[in-house]
Amino acid sequence: MDVQKKILGWTIGACCAGAFLFAPAAAAQEQSGDWRLTGADAGQTGWQKGEIDLTPENTGAKFKFLWKIKLGQPSKEARSFSEPLLAGRLINAQGFKDIVYWSSADTLYAVDSELGSMVWTKEFKSSSRPAPGCAVSSLPILMEPPMVINFNARRRRVPGAARPPEAPPAAPNERRLGVAPGGGYFRLKGIYVLTPDGMLHEQVMTTGADFAPPVKFLPAADASASGLNFEDKMIYTATGHGCGGVPNGLWAINLASPDYTVASYPSRQVRPLALSGPAITPDGNSIVVTGAGTSDSSSGVYAGSVVSVTKDMKLADWYTPAGRMASYESVSPATFAYKEKQLVVAPGKDGSLALLDAASLGGADHHTPLFETPPVAKPGEKHGWDGFAIWQDKEGTFWAFASISTGITLHDSAAKLNGPTAHGGVVAFKIAETDGQFALNPVWVSEDMVNPAPPRIANGVVIALSGGNPSTHARLFVLNAATGAELYSSKDEIPSYADRSGVSVGDSHAFFTDHDNVLYSFGLGLEH
C-alpha cells in the first residue's frame, strides 16, 4: 500500500511539475483564455488577440447561449461599472480550470467558465455607510499578467563561478502584496480587488484565499473608485464624485516600492469620465477624458479635454477640442501602437471622434488632432457611456470601433447603414495614413442598440452588447468586423437589461452580467 502511495505521489508530482514547466511557456504568448483587464489590455483596446475559433465563417452556425448563474443579490444603489475577467488553464484540486471572475458590491466570485458552476467566493465585509450615490455595485478588480520568460536567452556566467542561490519561498506570514513569493518563476499571479475602505487586496486565483495583507490605496473609505488598470507594477484608478472626501482625480500605487507609494493627480471640480478607469500607454501615462467645468492651467486641470498624466501623476499633455466636446457621462478612450506612434481614439468636438498622437495629444496649440471625423451624433445630445475597440486585420489595416449611446447621425458618409439608429449603436472606421496624414474613414454602422457597451473584437468578429434599459431587455450581437453584417443575435434570451456592464471575450466565449447580477456565457460550446 505504501509503495502504491509513493508511486501515486511521484506520478502526481511529475504531472504537476510538467504543468508548471509548460505554464511559463504559455505565458510567453497571449493565452486565448485570458481577459485580465477591463478592455483586454492596459490600453483598453477591447481586442482579444489570442482568439482562434471565433470567425465570421463559423460564428453564425455555432455561437449560442451556454449558461447563466445568479451571483448574489443586486445592489439597491445606482449601478457602477462591472466587467468579468477570465483566466485560462489554472490548476486547482479539481484539475485544470478556466475561471471567470466577477465582483458584486461585497463579494468576489470565481465561476467555472465551461460549466457555469461556482468554484469559490470571497466576501469583503465593510461597516461603512457610504453617502447616497457613493456606493459601488461592483468592486473594481484586475488580474496581474503572468510572468514572461525567454527560455532562449542565456545568462552569461563567469567560468567556474557558483550558481547564484535562488530565494527561498516566502512564508505565508511574510508575503507582500504584489511581490513574488520566491522559489523560482513558477507562480500564478494574483487577482486584485479594491474594496470600499480604500484597501487593495490580492487573492490567490485558484482558491480566493488572501495572498498577502492588503495595503492602503485610497486615502479614505467610500471614494466610489472607477475601475482598475495595471502597467509595469503600477495599479491605477480614478475618482470622480467627491465621495468620502476623496478628491476627484487619478491615483496610482507602486507595487514595486517598499512602502507602496501612492501618487495622485487632483482634477479639482473637473470629473474624470473614467467609468472603467484610465487607459494606460506602454510608458505608464494615463489617458482620460474630463467632464465639464472650469479649466485651470495653473493647476494643470483642463475641462472637456483628453488629458495625459505621467505614472508619477504629473500632467504630461492635453487636447481640448476647438469647439465644445459632447455631453458625456462617461467615455473610455483607447490607446494603441501604430507603426512608430502611440495613437489614441477619443471624443472630438460637437459629437465627433478624434485620432490623437499620445506623444502630442493636441499638437503645439493643444487643439489640433491628427484627424477629426464629422459629428457621429447630434451636437448637444447627452451620451451615457461610449467606448472604443481597436483591431488590425489580416491585411494589416487598423480599424477603430466606437459604441455611441445616443442617436447616430453619420448618414451623409459612404458608410454602410444597417437601419435607423435612433438610440445608438456601433460605428466602424478604417484608420488610413497617407504621407503622414491620418484619417478615420467610416465603413459601417450597426443596427439600433440601446445603451451599447464598448465593442469587443476577436479574429474578425465584433461582439456588441445592447445593454437595454428598464423597459428594454439586453441583446448580444456578433457582427462581421469587416462588413457589419449580423452573424448572431441573442434575441429574447436575456430577460433583463444590462446596466453599465462590460463584455469580456476569451476561449471562444463572451461573458457579461445583467442588472440582476446574473452572469451569462455565450459562445462556441465545448465539444465532447
Phi, psi and omega per residue, in radians:
M1 nan -0.739 3.135
D2 -1.117 -0.659 3.131
V3 -1.132 -0.714 3.119
Q4 -1.090 -0.714 3.125
K5 -1.095 -0.716 -3.134
K6 -1.127 -0.754 3.138
I7 -1.096 -0.745 3.113
L8 -1.070 -0.757 3.132
G9 -1.088 -0.743 3.110
W10 -1.092 -0.726 -3.126
T11 -1.080 -0.837 3.117
I12 -1.085 -0.729 3.138
G13 -1.083 -0.722 3.129
A14 -1.131 -0.722 3.126
C15 -1.104 -0.792 -3.133
C16 -1.117 -0.725 3.124
A17 -1.075 -0.731 3.113
G18 -1.106 -0.701 3.142
A19 -1.094 -0.803 -3.136
F20 -1.209 -0.544 -3.139
L21 -1.137 -0.679 -3.124
F22 -1.477 -0.304 -3.104
A23 -1.030 -0.816 3.130
P24 -1.120 -0.586 3.101
A25 -1.079 -0.691 3.079
A26 -1.183 -0.594 -3.124
A27 -1.168 -0.408 3.140
A28 -1.252 -0.206 3.079
Q29 -2.043 2.918 3.075
E30 -1.335 2.037 -3.111
Q31 -1.356 2.337 -3.077
S32 -1.165 -0.334 -3.101
G33 -1.655 0.069 -3.027
D34 -1.772 2.338 2.963
W35 -2.441 1.512 -2.901
R36 -1.601 -0.335 -3.107
L37 -2.293 2.745 2.988
T38 -0.985 2.248 -3.132
G39 1.331 0.287 3.018
A40 1.438 -0.664 -3.076
D41 -2.596 3.080 -3.066
A42 -1.101 -0.506 3.119
G43 -1.419 -0.037 -3.124
Q44 0.940 0.847 -3.133
T45 -1.417 -0.260 -3.129
G46 1.183 0.321 -3.026
W47 -1.868 1.990 3.040
Q48 -1.517 1.686 -3.009
K49 -1.334 -0.340 -3.067
G50 -1.556 -0.005 -3.071
E51 -1.218 2.425 -3.119
I52 -2.091 -0.792 -2.943
D53 -1.493 -0.491 3.092
L54 -1.266 1.992 3.123
T55 -2.417 2.794 3.068
P56 -1.053 -0.456 -3.072
E57 -1.330 -0.633 -3.038
N58 -1.895 -0.121 -3.048
T59 -1.173 -0.786 -3.068
G60 -1.031 -0.648 -3.068
A61 -1.488 -0.487 -2.967
K62 -2.004 -0.348 -3.091
F63 -1.246 2.363 -3.053
K64 -2.834 2.953 2.981
F65 -1.184 2.344 -3.112
L66 -1.922 -0.919 3.134
W67 -2.879 2.927 3.012
K68 -2.567 2.703 -3.127
I69 -2.588 2.361 3.122
K70 -1.430 2.270 -3.093
L71 -2.036 1.431 3.099
G72 1.265 -3.113 -3.139
Q73 -1.565 2.429 3.132
P74 -1.153 2.639 3.112
S75 -1.232 2.542 3.077
K76 -1.446 -0.152 3.123
E77 -1.433 2.985 3.071
A78 -1.047 2.564 -3.066
R79 -1.279 2.327 2.940
S80 -1.749 2.982 -3.087
F81 -1.174 2.529 3.000
S82 -2.580 2.621 3.070
E83 -2.682 2.237 3.108
P84 -1.131 2.703 3.005
L85 -2.015 2.809 -3.073
L86 -2.454 2.255 3.052
A87 -2.132 2.241 -3.112
G88 -1.763 2.670 2.998
R89 1.005 0.803 3.006
L90 -1.516 2.718 -3.129
I91 -2.020 2.105 3.013
N92 -2.280 -2.887 -3.060
A93 -1.105 -0.394 3.140
Q94 -1.613 -0.003 -3.122
G95 1.921 -2.585 -3.131
F96 -1.397 2.383 -3.129
K97 -2.406 2.454 2.840
D98 -1.743 2.196 -2.997
I99 -2.121 2.343 3.019
V100 -1.734 2.331 3.125
Y101 -2.000 2.407 3.064
W102 -2.640 2.636 -3.097
S103 -2.159 2.415 2.955
S104 -1.612 -2.795 -3.117
A105 -1.202 -0.364 -3.091
D106 -2.532 0.084 -3.043
T107 -2.430 2.426 3.021
L108 -1.766 2.253 -3.089
Y109 -1.984 2.471 3.015
A110 -2.129 2.134 -3.019
V111 -2.167 2.382 3.052
D112 -1.086 2.088 -3.001
S113 -1.259 -0.369 3.125
E114 -1.572 -0.653 -3.032
L115 -1.720 -0.341 -3.083
G116 1.246 0.424 -3.135
S117 -1.867 2.662 -3.102
M118 -1.255 2.357 3.060
V119 -1.737 -0.857 3.045
W120 -2.836 2.868 3.025
T121 -2.332 2.672 3.088
K122 -2.389 2.062 -3.132
E123 -1.668 2.414 3.071
F124 -2.007 1.788 -3.076
K125 -1.385 2.512 -3.141
S126 -2.450 2.385 3.124
S127 -1.726 -0.008 -3.080
S128 -1.307 2.757 3.088
R129 -2.191 1.584 -3.072
P130 -1.110 2.669 3.088
A131 -1.171 2.740 3.107
P132 -0.922 2.308 -3.135
G133 1.497 -0.009 -3.075
C134 -1.934 -0.094 3.105
A135 -1.391 2.589 3.068
V136 -1.797 2.490 3.086
S137 -1.597 -0.180 3.131
S138 -2.585 2.206 3.140
L139 -1.235 2.378 3.074
P140 -1.134 2.346 -3.135
I141 -2.391 2.757 2.977
L142 -2.746 2.805 3.044
M143 -1.961 2.310 3.061
E144 -1.207 2.444 -3.121
P145 -1.179 2.635 3.089
P146 -1.191 2.694 3.130
M147 -1.218 2.336 3.109
V148 -1.724 2.181 -3.086
I149 -2.084 2.271 3.070
N150 -1.678 1.726 -3.100
F151 -1.286 -0.233 3.125
N152 -1.435 -0.275 -3.139
A153 -1.450 2.364 3.130
R154 -1.996 2.311 3.119
R155 -1.438 2.251 3.127
R156 -1.279 2.316 3.113
R157 -2.226 2.525 3.086
V158 -1.152 2.275 -3.141
P159 -0.953 2.303 3.122
G160 1.494 -0.173 -3.121
A161 -1.310 2.559 -3.141
A162 -1.227 2.586 3.098
R163 -1.149 2.317 3.140
P164 -1.047 2.393 -3.133
P165 -1.218 2.505 3.062
E166 -1.459 2.532 3.096
A167 -1.159 2.362 3.107
P168 -1.222 2.711 3.099
P169 -1.028 2.431 3.122
A170 -1.288 2.442 3.043
A171 -1.167 2.643 -3.119
P172 -0.914 -0.636 -3.118
N173 -1.402 -0.028 3.115
E174 -1.932 -0.026 -3.108
R175 -1.202 2.559 3.102
R176 -2.105 2.467 -3.129
L177 -1.024 2.245 3.086
G178 1.418 0.025 -3.098
V179 -1.982 2.284 -3.130
A180 -1.020 2.493 -3.098
P181 -1.317 -0.051 -3.121
G182 1.559 -3.078 3.131
G183 1.369 0.574 3.100
G184 1.711 -2.995 -3.030
Y185 -1.606 -0.174 -2.920
F186 -1.522 1.350 3.078
R187 -2.385 2.628 3.032
L188 -1.513 2.440 3.081
K189 -1.309 2.915 -3.037
G190 -1.689 3.008 2.980
I191 -1.907 2.286 -3.023
Y192 -1.795 2.513 -3.120
V193 -2.345 2.276 3.040
L194 -1.776 1.989 -3.066
T195 -1.631 2.842 -3.047
P196 -1.041 -0.370 3.112
D197 -1.378 0.077 3.109
G198 1.497 0.127 -3.119
M199 -1.639 2.497 3.098
L200 -1.795 2.169 -3.091
H201 -1.949 2.654 2.988
E202 -2.177 2.191 -3.113
Q203 -1.957 2.577 3.034
V204 -1.204 2.234 -2.962
M205 -1.185 -0.508 -3.072
T206 -1.540 -0.311 -3.057
T207 -2.238 -0.360 -3.064
G208 1.451 -0.012 -3.139
A209 -1.183 2.700 3.055
D210 -1.136 2.182 3.083
F211 -1.372 -0.714 -3.087
A212 -2.690 2.880 3.100
P213 -1.056 2.474 3.118
P214 -1.181 2.832 3.125
V215 -2.222 2.744 -3.127
K216 -1.322 2.212 3.100
F217 -1.927 -1.054 -3.131
L218 -1.663 2.635 -2.977
P219 -1.284 -0.273 -3.113
A220 -2.620 2.885 -3.126
A221 -1.368 2.791 3.021
D222 1.028 0.757 3.136
A223 -1.413 -0.150 -3.136
S224 0.965 0.960 -3.116
A225 -1.154 2.580 -3.120
S226 -1.938 1.864 2.991
G227 1.190 2.898 3.016
L228 -2.335 2.588 3.042
N229 -2.458 2.807 -2.999
F230 -2.460 2.368 3.025
E231 -2.791 2.110 3.014
D232 0.931 1.019 3.067
K233 1.133 0.275 3.065
M234 -2.033 2.386 3.040
I235 -1.989 2.376 -3.030
Y236 -2.121 2.606 2.985
T237 -2.630 3.097 -3.133
A238 -2.378 2.594 3.003
T239 -2.200 2.492 -3.034
G240 -2.685 0.329 -3.123
H241 -2.227 0.120 -3.125
G242 1.123 0.416 -3.063
C243 -1.391 2.547 3.090
G244 1.113 0.266 -3.093
G245 1.308 0.121 3.129
V246 -1.487 2.207 -3.078
P247 -1.106 2.659 2.983
N248 -1.073 2.495 3.073
G249 2.661 -2.904 3.111
L250 -1.932 2.643 -3.084
W251 -2.393 2.502 3.113
A252 -2.434 2.335 3.085
I253 -2.041 2.336 -3.099
N254 -1.668 1.867 -3.130
L255 -1.267 -0.273 -3.134
A256 -1.515 -0.201 -3.126
S257 -1.481 2.518 -3.096
P258 -1.032 -0.574 -3.095
D259 -1.887 0.298 3.099
Y260 0.904 1.074 -3.114
T261 -1.013 2.339 3.083
V262 -2.013 2.268 3.068
A263 -2.102 2.701 -3.120
S264 -2.482 2.652 3.023
Y265 -2.013 1.809 -3.129
P266 -1.356 2.259 3.114
S267 -1.824 0.211 3.040
R268 0.956 -2.172 -3.085
Q269 -1.459 -0.045 -3.132
V270 -1.653 2.186 -3.032
R271 -1.602 2.249 2.970
P272 -1.181 2.269 -3.103
L273 -1.572 0.899 -2.967
A274 -1.864 1.204 -3.123
L275 -0.972 -0.657 -3.126
S276 -1.846 0.316 -3.122
G277 1.523 2.932 -3.132
P278 -1.269 2.628 2.934
A279 -1.412 2.487 -3.040
I280 -2.093 2.309 3.062
T281 -1.425 2.875 3.137
P282 -1.039 -0.440 3.110
D283 -1.563 0.122 3.025
G284 1.602 0.180 3.092
N285 -1.413 2.403 3.079
S286 -1.576 2.325 3.101
I287 -2.025 2.121 3.113
V288 -2.408 2.784 2.980
V289 -1.767 2.388 -3.137
T290 -1.816 2.678 -3.104
G291 -1.498 -2.931 -3.112
A292 -1.224 2.803 3.129
G293 2.610 -2.857 -3.119
T294 -1.881 2.161 3.101
S295 -1.256 2.608 3.120
D296 -2.468 1.635 -3.061
S297 -1.098 -0.520 -3.138
S298 -1.174 -0.434 3.113
S299 -1.793 0.008 -3.134
G300 1.230 0.587 -3.113
V301 -2.025 2.229 -3.108
Y302 -2.301 2.082 -3.119
A303 -1.466 2.655 3.098
G304 0.973 0.769 -3.010
S305 -2.415 2.943 2.926
V306 -1.798 2.110 -2.984
V307 -2.060 2.442 3.058
S308 -1.993 2.274 -3.097
V309 -2.213 2.349 -3.104
T310 -1.225 2.956 -3.102
K311 -1.142 -0.383 3.023
D312 -1.627 0.303 2.995
M313 1.145 0.724 3.008
K314 -1.907 2.466 3.114
L315 -1.034 2.218 3.121
A316 -1.777 -0.761 -3.051
D317 -2.953 2.950 3.093
W318 -2.741 2.745 3.042
Y319 -2.259 2.085 3.058
T320 -1.975 2.026 -3.102
P321 -0.986 2.547 3.077
A322 -1.400 1.172 -3.003
G323 2.594 2.763 -3.017
R324 -1.233 2.389 3.039
M325 -1.268 2.662 3.130
A326 -1.081 2.893 -3.119
S327 -1.461 1.674 -3.106
Y328 -1.781 2.355 2.946
E329 -1.436 -0.667 3.052
S330 -2.782 2.518 3.086
V331 -2.689 2.367 -3.076
S332 -1.965 1.870 3.079
P333 -1.211 2.899 3.073
A334 -2.218 2.476 3.106
T335 -2.227 2.471 -3.010
F336 -2.708 2.753 3.118
A337 -1.470 2.275 3.096
Y338 -2.310 1.845 -3.080
K339 0.946 -2.026 -3.092
E340 -1.697 0.095 -3.084
K341 -2.023 2.762 2.935
Q342 -1.871 1.968 -3.048
L343 -1.773 2.827 3.118
V344 -2.352 2.307 2.970
V345 -1.834 2.229 -3.012
A346 -2.717 3.017 3.083
P347 -1.157 2.586 3.001
G348 -1.944 -2.549 -3.111
K349 -1.570 2.608 2.950
D350 0.904 0.693 3.100
G351 1.473 0.183 3.086
S352 -1.579 3.017 3.050
L353 -2.024 2.566 -3.062
A354 -2.152 2.529 2.996
L355 -1.874 2.161 -3.012
L356 -2.144 2.690 2.999
D357 -1.620 2.074 -3.084
A358 -1.056 -0.411 3.138
A359 -1.396 -0.288 3.134
S360 -2.762 1.409 -2.908
L361 -0.929 -0.838 -3.098
G362 -2.092 0.414 -3.124
G363 1.235 -2.908 -3.070
A364 -1.125 -0.548 -3.105
D365 -1.700 0.020 3.138
H366 1.134 0.257 3.139
H367 -2.177 -0.006 -2.978
T368 -1.986 1.847 3.094
P369 -1.399 2.966 3.009
L370 -1.147 -0.621 3.128
F371 -2.831 2.604 3.087
E372 -2.384 2.270 -3.125
T373 -1.362 2.899 2.874
P374 -1.107 2.866 3.109
P375 -1.001 2.330 3.060
V376 -1.690 -0.169 3.066
A377 -2.479 2.767 -3.123
K378 -1.084 2.321 3.049
P379 -0.997 2.405 3.132
G380 1.638 -0.259 3.106
E381 -1.211 2.518 3.122
K382 -1.544 2.259 3.131
H383 -1.807 2.173 -3.136
G384 -1.308 -0.913 -3.101
W385 -2.792 1.952 3.131
D386 -2.002 2.712 3.126
G387 -2.757 -3.131 -3.016
F388 -2.423 2.841 2.964
A389 -2.491 2.672 -3.104
I390 -2.214 2.472 -3.141
W391 -2.604 2.531 2.996
Q392 -2.007 2.136 -3.091
D393 -1.425 3.134 -3.056
K394 -1.141 -0.405 3.116
E395 -1.473 -0.062 3.129
G396 1.626 0.015 3.131
T397 -1.373 2.367 3.074
F398 -1.588 2.470 3.114
W399 -2.140 2.624 2.987
A400 -2.169 2.325 3.117
F401 -2.068 2.286 -3.094
A402 -2.123 2.298 2.974
S403 -1.602 2.254 -3.099
I404 -2.046 2.166 -3.013
S405 -1.700 0.332 3.022
T406 -2.489 3.061 -3.055
G407 -0.960 2.313 -3.109
I408 -1.625 2.275 -3.061
T409 -2.046 0.379 -3.111
L410 -1.441 1.149 -3.024
H411 -1.871 -0.130 -3.116
D412 -1.721 0.157 -3.138
S413 -1.744 -3.088 3.133
A414 -1.538 0.140 -3.098
A415 -1.154 2.487 3.061
K416 -1.281 2.240 -3.137
L417 -1.788 2.502 3.127
N418 -2.020 0.658 3.122
G419 1.937 3.015 3.126
P420 -1.084 2.557 3.137
T421 -2.250 1.148 -3.083
A422 -1.209 -0.478 -3.092
H423 -1.765 -0.503 -3.117
G424 2.551 -2.974 -3.133
G425 2.846 -2.800 -3.137
V426 -2.010 2.352 3.093
V427 -2.046 2.329 -3.137
A428 -1.877 2.371 3.121
F429 -2.228 2.533 2.903
K430 -1.639 2.400 3.081
I431 -1.640 2.119 -3.093
A432 -2.088 2.593 3.066
E433 -2.414 2.214 3.088
T434 -2.317 2.017 3.133
D435 0.919 0.734 3.088
G436 1.440 -0.021 3.116
Q437 -1.741 2.224 -3.066
F438 -1.742 2.781 3.074
A439 -2.679 2.598 2.956
L440 -1.932 1.805 -3.062
N441 -1.728 2.058 -3.115
P442 -1.162 2.412 -3.101
V443 -2.010 -0.819 3.138
W444 -2.672 2.781 3.070
V445 -2.194 2.300 -3.114
S446 -1.201 3.109 2.966
E447 -1.256 3.040 -3.058
D448 -1.104 2.355 3.097
M449 -2.353 2.438 3.132
V450 -1.714 2.098 -3.121
N451 0.876 1.046 -3.111
P452 -1.200 2.429 3.023
A453 -1.331 2.793 3.051
P454 -0.947 2.347 -3.074
P455 -1.193 2.752 3.050
R456 -2.149 2.554 -3.049
I457 -2.244 2.369 3.132
A458 -2.632 1.975 2.941
N459 0.949 0.697 3.052
G460 1.629 0.086 3.050
V461 -2.168 2.558 3.077
V462 -1.849 2.214 3.050
I463 -1.776 2.086 -3.057
A464 -2.250 2.247 3.121
L465 -1.836 2.033 2.972
S466 -1.471 1.837 -2.969
G467 -1.188 -0.465 -3.114
G468 1.310 -2.874 3.136
N469 -2.706 -3.117 -3.077
P470 -0.968 -0.343 3.126
S471 -1.875 0.005 -3.108
T472 -2.449 2.188 -3.102
H473 -1.328 2.837 3.131
A474 -1.289 2.700 3.042
R475 -2.447 2.369 3.076
L476 -1.751 2.265 3.131
F477 -2.042 2.543 2.904
V478 -2.085 2.163 -3.035
L479 -2.117 2.639 3.001
N480 -1.227 2.112 -3.038
A481 -1.112 -0.510 -3.084
A482 -1.472 -0.480 -3.033
T483 -2.135 -0.325 -3.069
G484 1.441 0.019 -3.128
A485 -1.113 2.429 3.139
E486 -1.294 2.164 3.090
L487 -1.762 -0.474 -3.121
Y488 -2.775 2.552 2.993
S489 -2.453 2.395 3.115
S490 -1.312 -0.190 3.120
K491 0.904 -1.965 -3.056
D492 -1.840 0.353 -3.059
E493 -1.333 -0.268 3.120
I494 -1.904 1.852 -3.013
P495 -1.299 -0.387 -3.083
S496 -1.888 -3.126 3.068
Y497 -1.787 2.853 -3.091
A498 -2.066 1.789 -3.020
D499 -1.626 2.002 3.110
R500 0.982 0.733 -3.128
S501 -1.860 2.114 3.059
G502 -1.456 2.821 -3.130
V503 -1.938 2.377 3.014
S504 -1.996 2.622 -3.058
V505 -2.325 2.323 3.076
G506 -3.052 2.539 3.077
D507 0.963 0.690 3.092
S508 1.170 0.445 3.103
H509 -2.213 2.738 2.971
A510 -2.174 2.354 -3.080
F511 -2.202 2.495 3.045
F512 -2.849 2.928 3.075
T513 -2.096 2.654 3.087
D514 -1.729 -3.056 -3.070
H515 -1.124 -0.383 -3.103
D516 -1.684 0.307 -3.139
N517 1.121 0.565 3.045
V518 -1.689 2.137 3.088
L519 -1.534 2.216 -3.109
Y520 -1.924 2.589 2.987
S521 -2.238 2.160 3.005
F522 -2.124 2.634 3.079
G523 2.726 -2.725 3.108
L524 -1.582 2.184 -3.093
G525 -1.206 2.680 3.118
L526 -1.254 2.223 3.134
E527 -1.503 2.249 -3.123
H528 -1.861 nan nan
